[in-house]
Amino acid sequence: MAVICPKCGRQYDVILFDFRDILLCECGYKISKDDLHRRYVKEADIYVIIPARYAAKRFPGKPLALWQERPLIQHVYECACKSSLPKAVVIATDDERIAQCVEGFGGKVVMTAPDHASGTDRLAEAANLLGLKAEDIIVNVQGDMPYFHPEIIAEVSQPLLEDPLLPMSTLAQRISLKEEIADPNCVKVVFSPTGRAIYFSRSPIPYDRDKKGITYYKHLGIYGYRKAFLDKFVKLEQTPLEKIEKLEQLRALEHGYSIFVTETKHTAIDVNVPEDLEKLEKVVGEGKEAQGGNNGK
C-alpha cells in the first residue's frame, strides 16, 4: 500500500505510518490522514479466514459436532459465504479430520502449524500462506460461531475500507439479558462516541455508581484486521491486562493501537460447550433473523 507526498511526490509504504497520524516526508512535509486519498492507496481485497482447532478443552471436537445434520464448521463457512464482500472464505486448521470434513463439503482449507498459542497466530500464518497483500482486509470469524447474519462481514470491514490507517475493527451489541452483564464468559466493551474501543473486560463495565441505569455492550468475537497490522500484532509482547483478563484484543490497546467498534443489531451465536447447542436451537426455532442468500465462494 503506497502513499504519495502531495508536496514532492515521494512514495512511501503506508506501513511506515505504523498506524499513527503523521509521517514526516524527506522534503519536510508532514503527511497526514487528510492527505490520504483513494487514488494514492491500493484497493484492498477482503478475505474471511476461520481458524478451527479440534482440541477445545470445554468441547473437544467442536468443529465436527453435528447440528441440523451438518458439522458446526460447515455452518460457519456457509454463513460467511452468504456475504458478497469476501474474495474468498477459507478455514485454517492444523487437524486433518477438520480438513477432510471441509474438503468433503466443498470448502476451502489451509493447513497451519499445530503449535499456535492462539487463533490469531493461526490466522496470521494462514494469511501469509495464502499470499495476501499488506493492504488486504482479513475478517476473523470464530470457528465456533455457526449462526450469524452475513451483514456483519460488511459491518466489521467498512471502517477499514473507509480509513486506510485504521489497523483493526470489531463488533459490539447491546446486552438485553440481565444475566449476561455479570457473566465472565460474556465480554463487555466500552467505546467512545467516535467508535474507538476504550476497554474490554469480563467484569461489568462501566460501573453504574449512582444506579442511574446504563446500556451495557457485549463484544462479538469477530475482528477485521489490515494484513500489515496482523503481521505486526502477532509479534507484539503480551501485555499485563491481556494476561489478567485473558483477552487478546487488549494487547492492541495496551500497545497504543486503535480498535474501531461498530454496534450491530444482527444475531450472532457462538458455541462454547455442548449445552450451547440447545440455546442455538432455541434461537433458530424462534426465527429471529433470516441469513440472506447464498453466494458461495
N, C-alpha and C positions, 0 to 999 in steps of 0.2 A: 504494500500500500504506500503510494508516494504522495508527498505534499510538496507544493511548489511555493517558493517565496515570492510574494506578489511584487517585491521591490527589485530583486536581481534575477529571479528565475531559477536559482539553485533548487535542486530536488533533494528531498530527504525522505528516508523511510519514516513513516509515521510512528513506528515503534520507538523512535528516539524521543518522542514526547513523554514516553513512559506513562502515558495516560494522565498526564498533568495538563496544565493550562497554557504554558508558554514554551516555545522552542526558539532559542536565540540563533539567528542565521549569522553566517560569517560576515555578511555585509552590515551587520548591526541591527537589522530589522528583527523585531520580536513577533514571530509568527504565533498567532493565537487561534482559538477555535473559530473566531469570526472570519478568519482568512480561509478556513476550510470550505471548499465548495465541491459539489459532487464531480465537477469536471477535473478536479485535482486528485480525486480519490478513486481507486479501482473499485468496481462494483463487487459486492460480497455475495457469495452463494450461501445458502442456508442448508445445513445438514442436521438431521436428528440422529443422535447416537444414544443407544440404550444399553448401558452396562448391565450385565446379568451374571450372577455367580450362583453356584449350586449350594455351597456350604453355609447358608444362613443359619445362625445359631438358634434363632427362635422358630424358624420354619425351614428346616433342611429340604432342599429340592423344590423350593417355592416356585421358580420359573416354570417348572414342568407340572405343577399341581393343576388338576383339571377343574375348570369352571365352565358350565354350559357346554360340556363335552369338548372343550378346547383348552390347551395349556395356557396358563396366565400370560406367558411371554408372547404368545400369538395374539392375545387380546391387546396387549400394549402396542405391538407392532402395527396391528390393523388400525388402532385408534390414530396413531401417528401418521399413517399413510392416508388418512382421510383429509389431512391438511394439504392444500395445493401449493404451499410455500417451499417445502424442502426439495432440494435437488436429489436427495437420497435419504432413505431411512435405513440405518444399519444397527445390528445388535453386536455388542462387543462382549466376548466371554472367553474364559480360559478352560471351559469344560466341554469335552467332546459330546456329552449327552445333550447339552443345550444346543450346541452347534448342529448336531444331526437333526434335532427337533425343528430348528429354524429352517434348515435346508429342506426339511420334509414338507413344510407348509409354503415353501417358495420364497422365504425371506432372505435378506442379505445378512451375512455374518462375517466378522473378522475375529481371528483368534489372537488373544493377548497373553502376556506373561501371567503365570499363576501367583506371583508373589506381590501383587499390588496391595498397598496399605488401604486404599480407598477406591471407590468407584470413579472419582475424579482422575486419579492416576491412570486407571484403565481407559477412561475417556481420552486423556491426552495421548496415550500410546496409540489408540485406535485412530485418532485424527491424523497422527503422523504416518501410520501405516497406509492410510487412505490417500496420503499426499495432499492434504488440504492446504490452502493458501493462508498466509498470515492474516489477510483481511476477512476470511470466511467467518461466518457465524455458526457456532455449534450449539444446538439445543440439546441439553442433557435431560432426557426423560428417564425417570427411575424404572427399573425393570420389574418393579412390583406395583405398578400403577395401571391396572388393566381396564380402568374405566375413566375416561376424561373426554371433554369436548375438544375437537380438533382446533377450535378457535384459539385455544391457549398457546398453540405454537406461534400464531401471529402476535398475540399479546406479549409474549416474552421476547420475540425477535424485534418488534417495531422500535423500541428505544435504541437498540444497537444500530438499526438501519438509519435512524434519524440523527444520531450523534456518533461520528466516526471515532471519537476519543473515549467513548464510554466502554469500559472493559467488561462489564458483567451486569446481568439483569436477572430478575426473578419475579415471582408472583405471590400475592397475598390475598386472603379472603376474610371477610367479616365473620367473626365467630357467632353462631346462632345458638349453639348448645352450651349451656352454662357450665356443664361438667368439663368441657374442653379447656376452659380458662386455667384450671389448676392442674390439668393433666400434663405431666412432663413429656409424654410422647407426642403431644401437640405443641409444636414450636411456635412461640409468639414472636411478632416482629413489630417494631415501631419505626416509622419513617416520617420524613419531613413533608411539608406541603408540596414541595417540588419533586417528591418521589424518591429522595435519597434515603437509603437504609441508615438508621441510627444504631439499632441493636437488635439482635436475635437472642431469644432466651427460652429455656424450658420452664421458667417461672412466669407468673402472670406479670406482664409489663404493658403499660405503665402501672404504677401503684396508685390506686384511687384513694388518696389520703382523706379527702373530705367527703367521700361517698356520694359524689355528685352523679355518678353513673357515666361510664365512658364506653367507647367502642373498642373492643379488642380485635386484633387481626391475627390469624394463624398463617404461618408460612407454608406455601405449597412447594414441595421439593422438586421444582422444575427450574432449571437455570439456562440462561443464554450466556455464552462466552464468545468473545472475539478470540480467534485461534492464537494470535500473538500473545494475548494475555493468559490464555490457558497454559501455554508453554511456560510462561513466567510463574504463574500461580503454583504449579506443582513443584517448583524449585524453591519456593519461599519456606523459611523456617516456620514450624508450628509455633503458635502463639499461646500465651498463658490463658486467655479467655476461651480460646478454641479448645484447649485441653480440659478446662474446668467444665464447660458446657457440653463438650463432645459435639460441637457444631463447627464443621469445616469452613463454612462461609465467614465465620468471624475472623479467620486468618486474613482475608482480603481487607476487612475493615481495620484490623489492628495494624496492617502494613500501610494504611493510608489510601487504599483504593476505594472507589465508589461502587456501590451496587444499586441499580435503579429498581424500584419496586412498583409493579403495576397491580392495581386491585382488579381482581377478576370476579365475576359473578357465576362463572361456569363451574360445574361439578367436576371434581377430580378425586378419586378414591384410591388409596393405596392399601396393600395387604401386608401386614407385618406378622401376624400369627394366623393359624388356621381358622380361628373364630371370626376373623375379619371377613371371611368368605360369606358368612351369614349376613353381616352388615351390607356387603356388596349386593347380595341377592335382594335384600330389602329395598335398597335404593333403586335398583334396576326395576324391581317389581312395581315400585311406585311410579315409574316412568317419569322421573324428574326432568329428564333432558334428552332430546334427540342428539345423535352424534354426527350428523352430517353425511354427505355422500362419500363414496369410496373412490379415491384417486391413487390406487396402488402405485408404489414407487418401484 
